[in-house]
Amino acid sequence: MDAAALRARQAPIKDRYRSNPEAAYVTLRANGRLDDQNIACKVETGRALAVAGLHPATGGTGLELCSGDMLLEALVACAGVTLMAVATGLEIPLKSGTISAEGDLDFRGTLGVDKDAPVGFAQIRLFFDLETEAPQEKLDQLLKLTERYCVVYQTIRNGPPLEVRLRSKRA
């Protein structure tokens, strides 16, 4: 897809959102079901069933997906798509590229071994390795706009309010 095709595809959507801002609000959903045989959760991905379980550092087998890995994968996916859309819009030619993320965890926190150890990622690093002839100022703009428009990056970076509720049914 080139810049003109991307603009043509997005123009009516942007016009609709300008004239009707409420139309831009969409609720995304994710659903999972507890696995009754293992310490795991079966997550519906829309394409397949992903089975998430304990990371091997917390006693998992390594056969199930780790939700921490899935978070990093979502960041890589969103950042990669956003970068491609921005590069297309700015007409920055990319010959090839890879996106990777890594995050540091102290599993003492999540296992309750040390109450002072944090639960969750202490740091996340996102890397873009691109093969391109674009000048550095264009690449700086590409990175700035990718950061600005990547939903998962902005969500992690800004930490929106999170509401948690437990709803129970009596068995």
Secondary structure as GFF3:
##gff-version 3
##sequence-region A 1 171
A	DSSP	alpha_helix	3	19	.	.	.	ID=ss1
A	DSSP	three_ten_helix	21	24	.	.	.	ID=ss2
A	DSSP	beta_strand	31	34	.	.	.	ID=ss3
A	DSSP	beta_strand	40	44	.	.	.	ID=ss4
A	DSSP	beta_strand	49	53	.	.	.	ID=ss5
A	DSSP	three_ten_helix	56	58	.	.	.	ID=ss6
A	DSSP	beta_strand	65	66	.	.	.	ID=ss7
A	DSSP	alpha_helix	67	89	.	.	.	ID=ss8
A	DSSP	beta_strand	96	105	.	.	.	ID=ss9
A	DSSP	alpha_helix	107	110	.	.	.	ID=ss10
A	DSSP	beta_strand	121	131	.	.	.	ID=ss11
A	DSSP	alpha_helix	136	149	.	.	.	ID=ss12
A	DSSP	alpha_helix	151	158	.	.	.	ID=ss13
###
